[in-house]
Each structure stands twice: as structure tokens, then as C-alpha cells.
């Protein structure tokens, strides 16, 4: 009888320990990226991960981060370039 209880209790305790460990690990993973600082690939300033846009560039799976200000600048630069190109073409 004692042996039967022992057999049942061991998997339950192991499962409980694993469950607690995985829960602690996942909670760390969810809170970490918010506080993580990353450098913008264009202006080289540090920003919070939540404020940056991550993009995989090229075929090597390299990920670059871009801040909102740089993306806006690039957008305007592209718009101006397109405008001058079409003006020159006409
Ligand atoms: Zn930037």
C-alpha cells in the first residue's frame, strides 16, 4: 500500500516542480523584452525594444532595429527622391 502511494506521489511532485520552473521561466521571458535596450541601426541611439521596429535584413537572418524618427526620416527622404525623380523625368 505504501509502495503504491509512493509510486503515485513521485510523478505528481516532479510535475509540480517542472510546472513551477516553467512558469517562472516564462514570466521572466515576458517581462525582459520590455526593459531591453537596443541600438537603432541608423542613428545609433539607444531605445527600448518596444519603441523599435525589428526587421530581418538580407539572407543571413540578421535583425536590425529602427527607431520611429529614423523611419520617418527615411520615408520623407524616399518621398522627396521620388518627387525630384518624377519632376526631372517630365
Ligand atoms: Zn534611429
PDB file of the backbone (N, CA, C, O) and the ligand in Angstrom, with CONECT records:
HET     ZN  A 101       1
ATOM      1  N   UNK A   1       0.842  -1.214   0.000  1.00  0.00           N
ATOM      2  CA  UNK A   1       0.000   0.000   0.000  1.00  0.00           C
ATOM      3  C   UNK A   1       0.872   1.257   0.000  1.00  0.00           C
ATOM      4  O   UNK A   1       0.644   2.198  -0.760  1.00  0.00           O
ATOM      5  N   UNK A   2       1.865   1.240   0.868  1.00  0.00           N
ATOM      6  CA  UNK A   2       2.772   2.376   0.964  1.00  0.00           C
ATOM      7  C   UNK A   2       3.521   2.577  -0.344  1.00  0.00           C
ATOM      8  O   UNK A   2       3.788   3.701  -0.767  1.00  0.00           O
ATOM      9  N   UNK A   3       3.849   1.466  -0.964  1.00  0.00           N
ATOM     10  CA  UNK A   3       4.569   1.490  -2.239  1.00  0.00           C
ATOM     11  C   UNK A   3       3.721   2.142  -3.331  1.00  0.00           C
ATOM     12  O   UNK A   3       4.235   2.906  -4.148  1.00  0.00           O
ATOM     13  N   UNK A   4       2.427   1.838  -3.343  1.00  0.00           N
ATOM     14  CA  UNK A   4       1.501   2.386  -4.327  1.00  0.00           C
ATOM     15  C   UNK A   4       1.398   3.908  -4.185  1.00  0.00           C
ATOM     16  O   UNK A   4       1.376   4.625  -5.185  1.00  0.00           O
ATOM     17  N   UNK A   5       1.335   4.389  -2.962  1.00  0.00           N
ATOM     18  CA  UNK A   5       1.247   5.835  -2.697  1.00  0.00           C
ATOM     19  C   UNK A   5       2.533   6.526  -3.177  1.00  0.00           C
ATOM     20  O   UNK A   5       2.511   7.605  -3.769  1.00  0.00           O
ATOM     21  N   UNK A   6       3.636   5.856  -2.895  1.00  0.00           N
ATOM     22  CA  UNK A   6       4.950   6.366  -3.288  1.00  0.00           C
ATOM     23  C   UNK A   6       5.042   6.522  -4.807  1.00  0.00           C
ATOM     24  O   UNK A   6       5.540   7.528  -5.312  1.00  0.00           O
ATOM     25  N   UNK A   7       4.556   5.513  -5.520  1.00  0.00           N
ATOM     26  CA  UNK A   7       4.588   5.490  -6.990  1.00  0.00           C
ATOM     27  C   UNK A   7       3.742   6.637  -7.559  1.00  0.00           C
ATOM     28  O   UNK A   7       4.107   7.242  -8.567  1.00  0.00           O
ATOM     29  N   UNK A   8       2.635   6.923  -6.919  1.00  0.00           N
ATOM     30  CA  UNK A   8       1.735   7.984  -7.393  1.00  0.00           C
ATOM     31  C   UNK A   8       2.299   9.365  -7.048  1.00  0.00           C
ATOM     32  O   UNK A   8       2.194  10.297  -7.845  1.00  0.00           O
ATOM     33  N   UNK A   9       2.890   9.493  -5.876  1.00  0.00           N
ATOM     34  CA  UNK A   9       3.365  10.792  -5.391  1.00  0.00           C
ATOM     35  C   UNK A   9       4.576  11.314  -6.170  1.00  0.00           C
ATOM     36  O   UNK A   9       4.684  12.518  -6.405  1.00  0.00           O
ATOM     37  N   UNK A  10       5.469  10.436  -6.563  1.00  0.00           N
ATOM     38  CA  UNK A  10       6.691  10.883  -7.256  1.00  0.00           C
ATOM     39  C   UNK A  10       6.382  11.629  -8.560  1.00  0.00           C
ATOM     40  O   UNK A  10       6.893  12.732  -8.752  1.00  0.00           O
ATOM     41  N   UNK A  11       5.558  11.066  -9.471  1.00  0.00           N
ATOM     42  CA  UNK A  11       5.270  11.830 -10.702  1.00  0.00           C
ATOM     43  C   UNK A  11       4.572  13.162 -10.441  1.00  0.00           C
ATOM     44  O   UNK A  11       4.792  14.139 -11.156  1.00  0.00           O
ATOM     45  N   UNK A  12       3.721  13.191  -9.399  1.00  0.00           N
ATOM     46  CA  UNK A  12       2.999  14.435  -9.082  1.00  0.00           C
ATOM     47  C   UNK A  12       3.966  15.520  -8.616  1.00  0.00           C
ATOM     48  O   UNK A  12       3.869  16.671  -9.043  1.00  0.00           O
ATOM     49  N   UNK A  13       4.900  15.148  -7.737  1.00  0.00           N
ATOM     50  CA  UNK A  13       5.866  16.132  -7.239  1.00  0.00           C
ATOM     51  C   UNK A  13       6.798  16.594  -8.362  1.00  0.00           C
ATOM     52  O   UNK A  13       7.129  17.776  -8.457  1.00  0.00           O
ATOM     53  N   UNK A  14       7.217  15.648  -9.210  1.00  0.00           N
ATOM     54  CA  UNK A  14       8.082  16.010 -10.348  1.00  0.00           C
ATOM     55  C   UNK A  14       7.347  16.975 -11.286  1.00  0.00           C
ATOM     56  O   UNK A  14       7.914  17.962 -11.754  1.00  0.00           O
ATOM     57  N   UNK A  15       6.085  16.670 -11.548  1.00  0.00           N
ATOM     58  CA  UNK A  15       5.277  17.508 -12.440  1.00  0.00           C
ATOM     59  C   UNK A  15       5.116  18.911 -11.839  1.00  0.00           C
ATOM     60  O   UNK A  15       5.197  19.920 -12.540  1.00  0.00           O
ATOM     61  N   UNK A  16       4.882  18.943 -10.506  1.00  0.00           N
ATOM     62  CA  UNK A  16       4.700  20.232  -9.828  1.00  0.00           C
ATOM     63  C   UNK A  16       5.966  21.089  -9.923  1.00  0.00           C
ATOM     64  O   UNK A  16       5.890  22.288 -10.190  1.00  0.00           O
ATOM     65  N   UNK A  17       7.124  20.470  -9.702  1.00  0.00           N
ATOM     66  CA  UNK A  17       8.405  21.192  -9.765  1.00  0.00           C
ATOM     67  C   UNK A  17       8.633  21.730 -11.174  1.00  0.00           C
ATOM     68  O   UNK A  17       9.008  22.889 -11.349  1.00  0.00           O
ATOM     69  N   UNK A  18       8.405  20.875 -12.184  1.00  0.00           N
ATOM     70  CA  UNK A  18       8.584  21.293 -13.581  1.00  0.00           C
ATOM     71  C   UNK A  18       7.624  22.418 -13.950  1.00  0.00           C
ATOM     72  O   UNK A  18       7.985  23.356 -14.660  1.00  0.00           O
ATOM     73  N   UNK A  19       6.393  22.305 -13.452  1.00  0.00           N
ATOM     74  CA  UNK A  19       5.374  23.304 -13.737  1.00  0.00           C
ATOM     75  C   UNK A  19       5.768  24.663 -13.157  1.00  0.00           C
ATOM     76  O   UNK A  19       5.642  25.691 -13.823  1.00  0.00           O
ATOM     77  N   UNK A  20       6.244  24.660 -11.919  1.00  0.00           N
ATOM     78  CA  UNK A  20       6.668  25.900 -11.254  1.00  0.00           C
ATOM     79  C   UNK A  20       7.876  26.518 -11.966  1.00  0.00           C
ATOM     80  O   UNK A  20       7.956  27.734 -12.139  1.00  0.00           O
ATOM     81  N   UNK A  21       8.812  25.655 -12.376  1.00  0.00           N
ATOM     82  CA  UNK A  21      10.015  26.145 -13.050  1.00  0.00           C
ATOM     83  C   UNK A  21       9.683  26.786 -14.397  1.00  0.00           C
ATOM     84  O   UNK A  21      10.209  27.844 -14.741  1.00  0.00           O
ATOM     85  N   UNK A  22       8.793  26.121 -15.160  1.00  0.00           N
ATOM     86  CA  UNK A  22       8.435  26.639 -16.481  1.00  0.00           C
ATOM     87  C   UNK A  22       7.639  27.929 -16.365  1.00  0.00           C
ATOM     88  O   UNK A  22       7.747  28.816 -17.212  1.00  0.00           O
ATOM     89  N   UNK A  23       6.827  28.028 -15.291  1.00  0.00           N
ATOM     90  CA  UNK A  23       6.036  29.243 -15.107  1.00  0.00           C
ATOM     91  C   UNK A  23       6.942  30.429 -14.766  1.00  0.00           C
ATOM     92  O   UNK A  23       6.739  31.542 -15.251  1.00  0.00           O
ATOM     93  N   UNK A  24       7.944  30.168 -13.925  1.00  0.00           N
ATOM     94  CA  UNK A  24       8.882  31.229 -13.544  1.00  0.00           C
ATOM     95  C   UNK A  24       9.690  31.677 -14.760  1.00  0.00           C
ATOM     96  O   UNK A  24       9.946  32.867 -14.943  1.00  0.00           O
ATOM     97  N   UNK A  25      10.090  30.704 -15.594  1.00  0.00           N
ATOM     98  CA  UNK A  25      10.894  30.988 -16.789  1.00  0.00           C
ATOM     99  C   UNK A  25      10.097  31.833 -17.795  1.00  0.00           C
ATOM    100  O   UNK A  25      10.617  32.791 -18.368  1.00  0.00           O
ATOM    101  N   UNK A  26       8.830  31.460 -17.995  1.00  0.00           N
ATOM    102  CA  UNK A  26       8.017  32.180 -18.976  1.00  0.00           C
ATOM    103  C   UNK A  26       7.706  33.594 -18.501  1.00  0.00           C
ATOM    104  O   UNK A  26       7.590  34.505 -19.320  1.00  0.00           O
ATOM    105  N   UNK A  27       7.570  33.793 -17.192  1.00  0.00           N
ATOM    106  CA  UNK A  27       7.278  35.133 -16.680  1.00  0.00           C
ATOM    107  C   UNK A  27       8.495  36.040 -16.854  1.00  0.00           C
ATOM    108  O   UNK A  27       8.348  37.241 -17.079  1.00  0.00           O
ATOM    109  N   UNK A  28       9.683  35.474 -16.751  1.00  0.00           N
ATOM    110  CA  UNK A  28      10.920  36.227 -16.965  1.00  0.00           C
ATOM    111  C   UNK A  28      11.022  36.630 -18.432  1.00  0.00           C
ATOM    112  O   UNK A  28      11.400  37.755 -18.761  1.00  0.00           O
ATOM    113  N   UNK A  29      10.673  35.677 -19.314  1.00  0.00           N
ATOM    114  CA  UNK A  29      10.755  35.927 -20.751  1.00  0.00           C
ATOM    115  C   UNK A  29       9.804  37.017 -21.205  1.00  0.00           C
ATOM    116  O   UNK A  29      10.115  37.778 -22.122  1.00  0.00           O
ATOM    117  N   UNK A  30       8.638  37.095 -20.562  1.00  0.00           N
ATOM    118  CA  UNK A  30       7.653  38.086 -20.995  1.00  0.00           C
ATOM    119  C   UNK A  30       7.983  39.487 -20.481  1.00  0.00           C
ATOM    120  O   UNK A  30       7.606  40.477 -21.107  1.00  0.00           O
ATOM    121  N   UNK A  31       8.694  39.581 -19.329  1.00  0.00           N
ATOM    122  CA  UNK A  31       8.985  40.902 -18.785  1.00  0.00           C
ATOM    123  C   UNK A  31      10.295  41.472 -19.344  1.00  0.00           C
ATOM    124  O   UNK A  31      10.473  42.689 -19.400  1.00  0.00           O
ATOM    125  N   UNK A  32      11.206  40.589 -19.754  1.00  0.00           N
ATOM    126  CA  UNK A  32      12.521  41.045 -20.190  1.00  0.00           C
ATOM    127  C   UNK A  32      12.524  41.951 -21.435  1.00  0.00           C
ATOM    128  O   UNK A  32      13.138  43.016 -21.391  1.00  0.00           O
ATOM    129  N   UNK A  33      11.867  41.574 -22.538  1.00  0.00           N
ATOM    130  CA  UNK A  33      11.985  42.396 -23.748  1.00  0.00           C
ATOM    131  C   UNK A  33      11.509  43.837 -23.572  1.00  0.00           C
ATOM    132  O   UNK A  33      11.948  44.722 -24.305  1.00  0.00           O
ATOM    133  N   UNK A  34      10.627  44.081 -22.622  1.00  0.00           N
ATOM    134  CA  UNK A  34      10.111  45.435 -22.383  1.00  0.00           C
ATOM    135  C   UNK A  34      11.225  46.368 -21.891  1.00  0.00           C
ATOM    136  O   UNK A  34      11.297  47.529 -22.295  1.00  0.00           O
ATOM    137  N   UNK A  35      12.094  45.843 -21.012  1.00  0.00           N
ATOM    138  CA  UNK A  35      13.144  46.668 -20.424  1.00  0.00           C
ATOM    139  C   UNK A  35      14.430  46.668 -21.246  1.00  0.00           C
ATOM    140  O   UNK A  35      15.352  47.434 -20.966  1.00  0.00           O
ATOM    141  N   UNK A  36      14.486  45.815 -22.249  1.00  0.00           N
ATOM    142  CA  UNK A  36      15.711  45.644 -23.018  1.00  0.00           C
ATOM    143  C   UNK A  36      15.981  46.871 -23.888  1.00  0.00           C
ATOM    144  O   UNK A  36      15.091  47.370 -24.576  1.00  0.00           O
ATOM    145  N   UNK A  37      17.227  47.346 -23.842  1.00  0.00           N
ATOM    146  CA  UNK A  37      17.618  48.474 -24.672  1.00  0.00           C
ATOM    147  C   UNK A  37      18.316  47.960 -25.928  1.00  0.00           C
ATOM    148  O   UNK A  37      19.134  47.042 -25.874  1.00  0.00           O
ATOM    149  N   UNK A  38      17.977  48.567 -27.045  1.00  0.00           N
ATOM    150  CA  UNK A  38      18.588  48.157 -28.305  1.00  0.00           C
ATOM    151  C   UNK A  38      18.986  49.417 -29.069  1.00  0.00           C
ATOM    152  O   UNK A  38      18.366  50.470 -28.921  1.00  0.00           O
ATOM    153  N   UNK A  39      20.032  49.293 -29.889  1.00  0.00           N
ATOM    154  CA  UNK A  39      20.534  50.442 -30.635  1.00  0.00           C
ATOM    155  C   UNK A  39      19.878  50.500 -32.007  1.00  0.00           C
ATOM    156  O   UNK A  39      19.761  49.488 -32.699  1.00  0.00           O
ATOM    157  N   UNK A  40      19.454  51.694 -32.386  1.00  0.00           N
ATOM    158  CA  UNK A  40      18.881  51.909 -33.711  1.00  0.00           C
ATOM    159  C   UNK A  40      20.001  51.784 -34.747  1.00  0.00           C
ATOM    160  O   UNK A  40      21.084  52.338 -34.558  1.00  0.00           O
ATOM    161  N   UNK A  41      19.746  51.066 -35.830  1.00  0.00           N
ATOM    162  CA  UNK A  41      20.769  50.795 -36.843  1.00  0.00           C
ATOM    163  C   UNK A  41      21.167  52.056 -37.610  1.00  0.00           C
ATOM    164  O   UNK A  41      22.243  52.094 -38.208  1.00  0.00           O
ATOM    165  N   UNK A  42      20.325  53.081 -37.602  1.00  0.00           N
ATOM    166  CA  UNK A  42      20.594  54.292 -38.383  1.00  0.00           C
ATOM    167  C   UNK A  42      21.254  55.379 -37.533  1.00  0.00           C
ATOM    168  O   UNK A  42      22.338  55.851 -37.876  1.00  0.00           O
ATOM    169  N   UNK A  43      20.619  55.780 -36.434  1.00  0.00           N
ATOM    170  CA  UNK A  43      21.145  56.902 -35.641  1.00  0.00           C
ATOM    171  C   UNK A  43      22.022  56.442 -34.479  1.00  0.00           C
ATOM    172  O   UNK A  43      22.650  57.278 -33.830  1.00  0.00           O
ATOM    173  N   UNK A  44      22.084  55.140 -34.196  1.00  0.00           N
ATOM    174  CA  UNK A  44      22.919  54.558 -33.135  1.00  0.00           C
ATOM    175  C   UNK A  44      22.546  55.038 -31.737  1.00  0.00           C
ATOM    176  O   UNK A  44      23.372  54.984 -30.826  1.00  0.00           O
ATOM    177  N   UNK A  45      21.324  55.504 -31.557  1.00  0.00           N
ATOM    178  CA  UNK A  45      20.840  55.858 -30.224  1.00  0.00           C
ATOM    179  C   UNK A  45      20.161  54.657 -29.590  1.00  0.00           C
ATOM    180  O   UNK A  45      19.652  53.774 -30.281  1.00  0.00           O
ATOM    181  N   UNK A  46      20.162  54.640 -28.256  1.00  0.00           N
ATOM    182  CA  UNK A  46      19.538  53.527 -27.542  1.00  0.00           C
ATOM    183  C   UNK A  46      18.061  53.795 -27.317  1.00  0.00           C
ATOM    184  O   UNK A  46      17.662  54.889 -26.919  1.00  0.00           O
ATOM    185  N   UNK A  47      17.262  52.777 -27.580  1.00  0.00           N
ATOM    186  CA  UNK A  47      15.824  52.870 -27.363  1.00  0.00           C
ATOM    187  C   UNK A  47      15.337  51.595 -26.691  1.00  0.00           C
ATOM    188  O   UNK A  47      16.016  50.569 -26.716  1.00  0.00           O
ATOM    189  N   UNK A  48      14.154  51.672 -26.090  1.00  0.00           N
ATOM    190  CA  UNK A  48      13.513  50.475 -25.563  1.00  0.00           C
ATOM    191  C   UNK A  48      13.050  49.624 -26.731  1.00  0.00           C
ATOM    192  O   UNK A  48      12.624  50.142 -27.763  1.00  0.00           O
ATOM    193  N   UNK A  49      13.136  48.312 -26.558  1.00  0.00           N
ATOM    194  CA  UNK A  49      12.735  47.374 -27.610  1.00  0.00           C
ATOM    195  C   UNK A  49      11.319  47.653 -28.110  1.00  0.00           C
ATOM    196  O   UNK A  49      11.033  47.500 -29.297  1.00  0.00           O
ATOM    197  N   UNK A  50      10.427  48.066 -27.191  1.00  0.00           N
ATOM    198  CA  UNK A  50       9.033  48.294 -27.553  1.00  0.00           C
ATOM    199  C   UNK A  50       8.865  49.500 -28.475  1.00  0.00           C
ATOM    200  O   UNK A  50       7.835  49.644 -29.134  1.00  0.00           O
ATOM    201  N   UNK A  51       9.906  50.387 -28.521  1.00  0.00           N
ATOM    202  CA  UNK A  51       9.822  51.592 -29.346  1.00  0.00           C
ATOM    203  C   UNK A  51      10.486  51.397 -30.708  1.00  0.00           C
ATOM    204  O   UNK A  51      10.460  52.294 -31.550  1.00  0.00           O
ATOM    205  N   UNK A  52      11.070  50.241 -30.916  1.00  0.00           N
ATOM    206  CA  UNK A  52      11.811  50.000 -32.155  1.00  0.00           C
ATOM    207  C   UNK A  52      11.083  49.030 -33.067  1.00  0.00           C
ATOM    208  O   UNK A  52      10.300  48.193 -32.619  1.00  0.00           O
ATOM    209  N   UNK A  53      11.358  49.160 -34.349  1.00  0.00           N
ATOM    210  CA  UNK A  53      10.832  48.223 -35.335  1.00  0.00           C
ATOM    211  C   UNK A  53      11.953  47.268 -35.735  1.00  0.00           C
ATOM    212  O   UNK A  53      13.015  47.692 -36.191  1.00  0.00           O
ATOM    213  N   UNK A  54      11.701  45.973 -35.557  1.00  0.00           N
ATOM    214  CA  UNK A  54      12.702  44.964 -35.891  1.00  0.00           C
ATOM    215  C   UNK A  54      12.489  44.473 -37.315  1.00  0.00           C
ATOM    216  O   UNK A  54      11.368  44.139 -37.699  1.00  0.00           O
ATOM    217  N   UNK A  55      13.555  44.431 -38.092  1.00  0.00           N
ATOM    218  CA  UNK A  55      13.454  43.943 -39.469  1.00  0.00           C
ATOM    219  C   UNK A  55      14.618  43.019 -39.784  1.00  0.00           C
ATOM    220  O   UNK A  55      15.771  43.313 -39.470  1.00  0.00           O
ATOM    221  N   UNK A  56      14.288  41.894 -40.412  1.00  0.00           N
ATOM    222  CA  UNK A  56      15.322  40.969 -40.846  1.00  0.00           C
ATOM    223  C   UNK A  56      15.821  41.460 -42.198  1.00  0.00           C
ATOM    224  O   UNK A  56      15.053  41.559 -43.155  1.00  0.00           O
ATOM    225  N   UNK A  57      17.126  41.768 -42.272  1.00  0.00           N
ATOM    226  CA  UNK A  57      17.704  42.319 -43.492  1.00  0.00           C
ATOM    227  C   UNK A  57      18.651  41.296 -44.113  1.00  0.00           C
ATOM    228  O   UNK A  57      19.477  40.696 -43.425  1.00  0.00           O
ATOM    229  N   UNK A  58      18.518  41.110 -45.415  1.00  0.00           N
ATOM    230  CA  UNK A  58      19.422  40.209 -46.128  1.00  0.00           C
ATOM    231  C   UNK A  58      19.079  38.749 -45.906  1.00  0.00           C
ATOM    232  O   UNK A  58      18.108  38.422 -45.223  1.00  0.00           O
ATOM    233  N   UNK A  59      19.886  37.875 -46.490  1.00  0.00           N
ATOM    234  CA  UNK A  59      19.607  36.445 -46.440  1.00  0.00           C
ATOM    235  C   UNK A  59      20.255  35.726 -45.275  1.00  0.00           C
ATOM    236  O   UNK A  59      20.138  34.505 -45.174  1.00  0.00           O
ATOM    237  N   UNK A  60      20.934  36.442 -44.393  1.00  0.00           N
ATOM    238  CA  UNK A  60      21.639  35.789 -43.286  1.00  0.00           C
ATOM    239  C   UNK A  60      20.860  35.826 -41.977  1.00  0.00           C
ATOM    240  O   UNK A  60      21.361  35.403 -40.935  1.00  0.00           O
ATOM    241  N   UNK A  61      19.661  36.320 -42.035  1.00  0.00           N
ATOM    242  CA  UNK A  61      18.822  36.357 -40.839  1.00  0.00           C
ATOM    243  C   UNK A  61      19.261  37.379 -39.823  1.00  0.00           C
ATOM    244  O   UNK A  61      18.933  37.263 -38.642  1.00  0.00           O
ATOM    245  N   UNK A  62      20.014  38.398 -40.271  1.00  0.00           N
ATOM    246  CA  UNK A  62      20.433  39.453 -39.340  1.00  0.00           C
ATOM    247  C   UNK A  62      19.273  40.392 -39.101  1.00  0.00           C
ATOM    248  O   UNK A  62      18.593  40.819 -40.034  1.00  0.00           O
ATOM    249  N   UNK A  63      19.057  40.706 -37.831  1.00  0.00           N
ATOM    250  CA  UNK A  63      17.930  41.565 -37.482  1.00  0.00           C
ATOM    251  C   UNK A  63      18.451  42.942 -37.099  1.00  0.00           C
ATOM    252  O   UNK A  63      19.329  43.071 -36.246  1.00  0.00           O
ATOM    253  N   UNK A  64      17.905  43.962 -37.733  1.00  0.00           N
ATOM    254  CA  UNK A  64      18.253  45.339 -37.408  1.00  0.00           C
ATOM    255  C   UNK A  64      17.052  46.016 -36.777  1.00  0.00           C
ATOM    256  O   UNK A  64      15.904  45.665 -37.050  1.00  0.00           O
ATOM    257  N   UNK A  65      17.341  47.003 -35.920  1.00  0.00           N
ATOM    258  CA  UNK A  65      16.271  47.747 -35.271  1.00  0.00           C
ATOM    259  C   UNK A  65      16.282  49.187 -35.772  1.00  0.00           C
ATOM    260  O   UNK A  65      17.343  49.778 -35.974  1.00  0.00           O
ATOM    261  N   UNK A  66      15.106  49.735 -35.966  1.00  0.00           N
ATOM    262  CA  UNK A  66      14.973  51.106 -36.447  1.00  0.00           C
ATOM    263  C   UNK A  66      14.020  51.874 -35.541  1.00  0.00           C
ATOM    264  O   UNK A  66      12.956  51.373 -35.175  1.00  0.00           O
ATOM    265  N   UNK A  67      14.414  53.106 -35.181  1.00  0.00           N
ATOM    266  CA  UNK A  67      13.540  53.916 -34.344  1.00  0.00           C
ATOM    267  C   UNK A  67      12.536  54.670 -35.218  1.00  0.00           C
ATOM    268  O   UNK A  67      12.721  54.798 -36.428  1.00  0.00           O
ATOM    269  N   UNK A  68      11.496  55.154 -34.598  1.00  0.00           N
ATOM    270  CA  UNK A  68      10.414  55.832 -35.316  1.00  0.00           C
ATOM    271  C   UNK A  68      10.896  57.057 -36.065  1.00  0.00           C
ATOM    272  O   UNK A  68      10.462  57.318 -37.187  1.00  0.00           O
ATOM    273  N   UNK A  69      11.804  57.817 -35.439  1.00  0.00           N
ATOM    274  CA  UNK A  69      12.304  59.050 -36.055  1.00  0.00           C
ATOM    275  C   UNK A  69      13.081  58.747 -37.335  1.00  0.00           C
ATOM    276  O   UNK A  69      12.916  59.437 -38.341  1.00  0.00           O
ATOM    277  N   UNK A  70      13.911  57.735 -37.300  1.00  0.00           N
ATOM    278  CA  UNK A  70      14.699  57.367 -38.478  1.00  0.00           C
ATOM    279  C   UNK A  70      13.812  56.840 -39.593  1.00  0.00           C
ATOM    280  O   UNK A  70      14.040  57.137 -40.765  1.00  0.00           O
ATOM    281  N   UNK A  71      12.795  56.052 -39.230  1.00  0.00           N
ATOM    282  CA  UNK A  71      11.865  55.536 -40.237  1.00  0.00           C
ATOM    283  C   UNK A  71      11.121  56.690 -40.899  1.00  0.00           C
ATOM    284  O   UNK A  71      10.873  56.675 -42.104  1.00  0.00           O
ATOM    285  N   UNK A  72      10.772  57.683 -40.101  1.00  0.00           N
ATOM    286  CA  UNK A  72      10.076  58.856 -40.631  1.00  0.00           C
ATOM    287  C   UNK A  72      10.995  59.626 -41.574  1.00  0.00           C
ATOM    288  O   UNK A  72      10.579  60.057 -42.650  1.00  0.00           O
ATOM    289  N   UNK A  73      12.256  59.795 -41.156  1.00  0.00           N
ATOM    290  CA  UNK A  73      13.241  60.482 -41.996  1.00  0.00           C
ATOM    291  C   UNK A  73      13.442  59.747 -43.317  1.00  0.00           C
ATOM    292  O   UNK A  73      13.482  60.362 -44.383  1.00  0.00           O
ATOM    293  N   UNK A  74      13.568  58.423 -43.232  1.00  0.00           N
ATOM    294  CA  UNK A  74      13.755  57.613 -44.437  1.00  0.00           C
ATOM    295  C   UNK A  74      12.547  57.722 -45.356  1.00  0.00           C
ATOM    296  O   UNK A  74      12.688  57.784 -46.577  1.00  0.00           O
ATOM    297  N   UNK A  75      11.369  57.744 -44.765  1.00  0.00           N
ATOM    298  CA  UNK A  75      10.139  57.855 -45.544  1.00  0.00           C
ATOM    299  C   UNK A  75      10.115  59.181 -46.302  1.00  0.00           C
ATOM    300  O   UNK A  75       9.804  59.222 -47.493  1.00  0.00           O
ATOM    301  N   UNK A  76      10.450  60.273 -45.593  1.00  0.00           N
ATOM    302  CA  UNK A  76      10.460  61.601 -46.223  1.00  0.00           C
ATOM    303  C   UNK A  76      11.554  61.684 -47.287  1.00  0.00           C
ATOM    304  O   UNK A  76      11.361  62.282 -48.346  1.00  0.00           O
ATOM    305  N   UNK A  77      12.704  61.076 -46.991  1.00  0.00           N
ATOM    306  CA  UNK A  77      13.801  61.057 -47.945  1.00  0.00           C
ATOM    307  C   UNK A  77      13.371  60.352 -49.237  1.00  0.00           C
ATOM    308  O   UNK A  77      13.670  60.805 -50.342  1.00  0.00           O
ATOM    309  N   UNK A  78      12.674  59.250 -49.069  1.00  0.00           N
ATOM    310  CA  UNK A  78      12.193  58.475 -50.211  1.00  0.00           C
ATOM    311  C   UNK A  78      11.146  59.261 -50.986  1.00  0.00           C
ATOM    312  O   UNK A  78      11.145  59.278 -52.217  1.00  0.00           O
ATOM    313  N   UNK A  79      10.261  59.906 -50.250  1.00  0.00           N
ATOM    314  CA  UNK A  79       9.216  60.708 -50.881  1.00  0.00           C
ATOM    315  C   UNK A  79       9.834  61.848 -51.689  1.00  0.00           C
ATOM    316  O   UNK A  79       9.427  62.097 -52.824  1.00  0.00           O
ATOM    317  N   UNK A  80      10.808  62.535 -51.112  1.00  0.00           N
ATOM    318  CA  UNK A  80      11.479  63.652 -51.790  1.00  0.00           C
ATOM    319  C   UNK A  80      12.232  63.172 -53.023  1.00  0.00           C
ATOM    320  O   UNK A  80      12.228  63.827 -54.065  1.00  0.00           O
ATOM    321  N   UNK A  81      12.873  62.023 -52.886  1.00  0.00           N
ATOM    322  CA  UNK A  81      13.631  61.443 -54.008  1.00  0.00           C
ATOM    323  C   UNK A  81      12.692  61.124 -55.165  1.00  0.00           C
ATOM    324  O   UNK A  81      12.980  61.443 -56.318  1.00  0.00           O
ATOM    325  N   UNK A  82      11.562  60.491 -54.843  1.00  0.00           N
ATOM    326  CA  UNK A  82      10.577  60.147 -55.859  1.00  0.00           C
ATOM    327  C   UNK A  82      10.043  61.403 -56.540  1.00  0.00           C
ATOM    328  O   UNK A  82       9.829  61.421 -57.752  1.00  0.00           O
ATOM    329  N   UNK A  83       9.829  62.457 -55.743  1.00  0.00           N
ATOM    330  CA  UNK A  83       9.270  63.710 -56.252  1.00  0.00           C
ATOM    331  C   UNK A  83      10.251  64.344 -57.246  1.00  0.00           C
ATOM    332  O   UNK A  83       9.862  64.758 -58.338  1.00  0.00           O
ATOM    333  N   UNK A  84      11.542  64.413 -56.848  1.00  0.00           N
ATOM    334  CA  UNK A  84      12.538  65.027 -57.723  1.00  0.00           C
ATOM    335  C   UNK A  84      12.769  64.174 -58.962  1.00  0.00           C
ATOM    336  O   UNK A  84      13.019  64.703 -60.045  1.00  0.00           O
ATOM    337  N   UNK A  85      12.686  62.857 -58.808  1.00  0.00           N
ATOM    338  CA  UNK A  85      12.894  61.954 -59.960  1.00  0.00           C
ATOM    339  C   UNK A  85      11.794  62.147 -60.997  1.00  0.00           C
ATOM    340  O   UNK A  85      12.080  62.226 -62.192  1.00  0.00           O
ATOM    341  N   UNK A  86      10.540  62.224 -60.556  1.00  0.00           N
ATOM    342  CA  UNK A  86       9.435  62.383 -61.496  1.00  0.00           C
ATOM    343  C   UNK A  86       9.466  63.786 -62.106  1.00  0.00           C
ATOM    344  O   UNK A  86       9.105  63.970 -63.268  1.00  0.00           O
ATOM    345  N   UNK A  87       9.898  64.773 -61.315  1.00  0.00           N
ATOM    346  CA  UNK A  87       9.992  66.145 -61.849  1.00  0.00           C
ATOM    347  C   UNK A  87      11.064  66.235 -62.939  1.00  0.00           C
ATOM    348  O   UNK A  87      10.890  66.906 -63.956  1.00  0.00           O
ATOM    349  N   UNK A  88      12.166  65.544 -62.696  1.00  0.00           N
ATOM    350  CA  UNK A  88      13.246  65.544 -63.665  1.00  0.00           C
ATOM    351  C   UNK A  88      12.847  64.772 -64.945  1.00  0.00           C
ATOM    352  O   UNK A  88      13.245  65.119 -66.057  1.00  0.00           O
ATOM    353  N   UNK A  89      12.035  63.702 -64.733  1.00  0.00           N
ATOM    354  CA  UNK A  89      11.624  62.886 -65.871  1.00  0.00           C
ATOM    355  C   UNK A  89      10.678  63.609 -66.797  1.00  0.00           C
ATOM    356  O   UNK A  89      10.644  63.321 -67.993  1.00  0.00           O
ATOM    357  N   UNK A  90       9.896  64.559 -66.260  1.00  0.00           N
ATOM    358  CA  UNK A  90       8.901  65.256 -67.099  1.00  0.00           C
ATOM    359  C   UNK A  90       9.491  66.347 -67.968  1.00  0.00           C
ATOM    360  O   UNK A  90       8.763  67.002 -68.714  1.00  0.00           O
TER     361      UNK A  90
HETATM  362 ZN    ZN A 101      17.232  55.942 -35.202  1.00  0.00          ZN
END
